[in-house]
Amino acid sequence: MDRRSVIKNAGIAGVLAAGAAPAVHAQAAIRWRLASSFPKSLDTIFGGAETFAKKVGEMSGGKFTISTHAAGELMPAFGVVDGVQNGTVECCHTAPYYFFGKDETFALGCAIPFGLNSRQMTAWMYEGNGGKLMRDFYKGYNIVNFPAGNTGAQMGGWYRKEIKSAKDINGLKMRIGGFAGKVFERMGGVPQNIPGGEIYQSLEKGTIDAAEWVGPYDDQKLGFNKVAPFYYYPGWWEGGPQLDVFINNKAYDALSAENKAIVESAAAFAHVEMQAKYDARNPTALKQLVGNKTKVLPFPKDVLDLAFKESMALYAEIGAKNPNWKKVYDDMASFRRDQNLWFRFTEARFDSFMQAQKL
């Protein structure tokens, strides 16, 4: 009897007895690198990448490890999409709207002025068409995307001088993230796209007149209150900005079905955890900032009115020339309309009543 007939006809015991057991190869360990767009000092937003990597390692029993690298370690903060697209790194963690210069549609995967709040954004991504539409768009950049964090609605930033009306926006040099700068420019401002780790120095030196980042917890860590006394709200350009893990398509396709499921689950955990951290930590930080003489003020109504008007005009203009934008934005706008109708009867009314109470 030859070896092939033994293997074909015998059970495992027979195979072993015949000394013809096929070689068993252990699955090779997987090691990826992740480039973040954020500094390590921001444990909330950089922490999203760390949580993602940690969960991948835990769920794979240590067979799939991802090393996380802060902005500037492997590549600049705004170079991470190129790094993933070209396969320099397997993945990155970033705010998609940073890359609106490649195509305005990137911003729709993160936040646009007067877009969706965080819950609506998650609903659009997971249960609406948002996830599928953005996945199709990112294919053109060799990217597979997963939601991996949200900050919740943000503050409107720090200003060296008081904003009393929309006229005070004229000529104002402001660090304002990503796509929102287009609207700010239409309002008469001068937007600056500066990485988080470089904002303080620019504000301190007077290179810029104002800056926004996220909210009290991060802003206090970055020290903005030391160089600008006026803190405005709300961040009308970021009602629910989503962070993503971007993965090189070839690296992702090479994963087993099990490891693909691990990646998806780890990203979802990081997605939920990030906003939980912000919601838990922002109240204490805000009280501390006020205790240190920060002046917390609402934007004048004419500022919000002008911002809204210019935002809607901009979206119409982009849609007329960018089919990618039109396809995704039209779907998001329809989803937003229904969401706002629903929230009007539930979340908004409940929140406004509770916030008026003295508890």
N, C-alpha and C positions, 0 to 999 in steps of 0.2 A: 504493500500500500504506500503510495507516495504522499508527500507532505500535504498536497492540495486536497486530497480526499480525506485526510485526517481532519483538517481544518473545516472542511465542508460538512462532514457527517458526525463528528464527535461533539459531545458537549464540552464545556470548559474544562472539566476534569480530564477528559480524554485528550484535549489539546495540550494541557500542561504535562500529562503523563508522556505524551509523545515528544515532548521537548520542542513543540512547534508553535508556542504562543507568539502571537504577533507583538511587535514592539509597542509599548504604551508611552506616549509622549506627554509630559506635563505641559499644561497651557503656559505659554510664555507670559511673563509679567509685562504689564503695560505701563509705560511711564510717559506722561505728558507734561508740557509746560503751559502755564496760563499767564498771559500778560494782562495786567490790570491798567485801567486808565486813572487809577486813584492812588494817593499816597497811603502808606501804612498807618499813619497817624489817625486816619479816619476809620476807627474800628467798625463803624456801622456799614459804610458803603464799600470800603475795601474788604471788610469782614464778610461780605456776601460771597466773594471769591473764595475766601478761606473756608467758609461753611460748605460751599459746593464741593471743594476738593476733599474736605474732611469726610463728608458723607459718601463720596465715591469710594474713598479708601475703606471706610467701615463696611459698606454694603458689599464690597468685593472681597472682603477678608484680607485686604492688603495687597491683592493681586493687581489692582489698578490704582496707580498713584498719580496725583497731579501736583506739581510744585507751583506755588503762586508767587508772582513777581510784581512788585509795585511799579507804578509809572516811572519810567526812566531807567529801570534796571536792565531790561532786555531791549526796550524800544521806548520812544516818547509816548506820552499819554494819548496823543491823537494819531499814533502810528499803528495802533493795534489791529485795526481792520485790515490794513495792508499786510501786516504780519500773518494774520490768519489766512487771508486770501491767497497769499503766496506760499503758505506752508512753512514759514519760518518758525512759527509756533503752532501747536495743535488747536489752541483755543485762547479766547480772551474774555474779559468781563468788563463791560463798558456801558455807556449811555449812547444808544444808537443815534440820537440827534446830533451828536458831535460831528457826524459825517454827512450832514445835509449838503455839503459842498460837492460830494460825489453825485448825489441825487436827493432832492428834497424829500423823497419818500422815506428815507431813513428816519426822519423825524417822527413819522406816524407810528413807528415801532417804539417810541419813547414817550414824547409829549409834544403837543403843539399848544400855542396860546388858545385858551377857552376850549380845550379838548375834553377829555374824559377824566373823571376822578379815578382814584386808584382801584376802587371796587369795580367801576364800570370798565376800566382798562383790562382788568383780569377777566371779567365776564366776556368782553369782546375777544380776548385772546383764546380763552379756553372753550367758550360755548358759542361765541359768534364766529364771524369769518376772519377775524383779525389774525389769528395764528396762521391759518392756511394762506391768507393773502401775503403776509410778510414772509412766510417760508418760501413761497413762489418767487417773491421779489429777490430775496437774498441768494437764490440759486445763481443769479447772474454774477455774484461775487464769491462763488465757491464756499458759501457759508450755510451752515445749518444752525438755526437759532432756537434758544429756549429762554422763556421768561425767568429771570433770576434776581428779583428784587424790585421793590417800589418804595419810594420815600414817603408816599402820601403827599397831600397838598403842601407846597412849600411857602416860605416867607418871601416877601418882595424885595429883600435886600437891604444893604447898609449904604447910607448917604452922608456925605460930609456936610451937606446943606439941606435944609428943609424943602420938601416938595409941596408947595402950596396950591399949584394948579398945573394943568397940562403944559403951560408955557415954560415951566421950569425944566421940562425935559429937553428943550431946545439946546443943542450943543453939549449936553451932558455925556461925558465919557464914562461908560459903564461896562464892567465885566458882566456879560449876560450870556448864559450858556446856550450854545447851539442855535437852533432855528429861530428862537425868540428874538435874536438880534435883528432879523429881517423886519419884524414888526416894530421894534424899538427904533430902527433907523427911519422907518416911514413916519414915526412920531416926532422926528427931529433929533433923536439921540444919536450917539456915536458908539455902536457896540464894539466890545472887545472880547475875543474868545481866548481866555487864558486858563490853563490848567489849574486845578484846585490848589496845588502846592505853591503856586506863584502869585496868588491873588493878594495876600497880605502885603507883600513888598510893594506891589503896584499901588495899592490903596494908601499905604503909609507914605510913599514918596510923592503922592499926588499925580502920578502918571494917569490914574483914573480917578473919577469923582465919586464913583459908587460901584458896588459889587454885590452880586447875589451868589449864594452857593446852594444851601438846602434849607436849613432851619436852625433853631437855637442850639441843639446839641453839637452839631458839626461846626456851626459858626463860632460858637464860644471857644471850641478847641483851636480854631484857626485864628482867634484873637481879633476879629473884625471890630468888636466893640471898643477896642483900644484906639482905633484910628478913625472911626466914623460913629457919631452919636445917634443918628436917626435910623430906626429900624422899621421898615414899612411892610404892610400886608394888604391883601394876599399876593402870593406869587401867581398872578393871573396867567402866566405862561407855563406853569407847571402844576396843574391840578392833580396829576397822578402819574409822574414820570416813572417809566419802567426801565430797569436795568436788564441787560441780556447777557447770557453766555453765548458767544459765537464760536462755532466749531468748524474747522476746515472739513469740507465735505468728504475728501478722501480718507482723512483720519476717522471720521464718523462712520463711513461706510465699511471700514475695515473692522469695526467692532462686532462682536457677537450680539445676538438678540438680547442676551442677558445683560451685557454691558451697556447696550443702548438704553435698556429699561432703567439701569442704575443711573445713568447720566440724566435722564428725564426726571427721575424721582429726586435726585440730589438737587437739581436746579429748582424744582418745585418747593422743596424744603427751604432752600435759601431765599426763594421768592417771598414766602410767608414770613420767615424769621426777620428779614430786613425791616419790613414795615412795623412789625411788633416791637423791635428795638427802638425805632424812631418814636413811635407812639408812646412808649414807656418812658423814654429819656428826655423828650423835648419839653414837657411841662416843668420839670425841675430846672432845666437849663434856662428856660425863659424867665422863671422867677429870679434866678440868680443874676441874669442880665439886667432885669429891671432894678434889682437891688443895687447894682453897680452903675445906676444912673442912665441906662439906655432908655431912649425915648421911643416907645413903641406906638406907631401911628398908622391909621388906615390910609390907603391912597385916596386922594380926592376923587369924587365921582367922575369929574370930567376926564381924569387920567384913564379910568377904566373904560369910559365910553369911547374915547378916542382909540384906545388899544383894541377894543372889540371891533370897531368900525374898520380899522386898518387891517386887522387879522382876516376878517371875512373878505375884504377886497383882495388881499394877497392870495388867499386860497383860490379864489375864482381865477385870478391871473395865472397861477401855477397850473391849475387844472386845464386851462386852455392850451397849454404848450407841453405838458408832461403827462403822457397817458398812464405811466406808472402811478403817479400821484392821484390822478383823477379816479382810477379804478379803486384804490385803497381808501382815499379820502371820502368818496361818495358813500362807500359802505359804512365807514366809521361815523359819518355825519347822520346817516339814517339810524344807526344804532344809538348814537348820542341823543337823538330826538326822543326815541322811545324810553331810554334810560332816564332822561330828565323828567319826562312825564310821570314815570313811576316814582322816582325819588321825591318829586314834589309832594306826593301824598304820604310818604313814609319817612325816609331818612331826614329830609330837609325840615319837615314840620316837627318831628320828634327832637331833632338836634336844636332847633331854634327855641323850643319850649324849655328843654333841659338847661340850655346855656343861660336862660333868663332866671333860673331858680338860684336861690342862695342855699346851697347844700353844704 
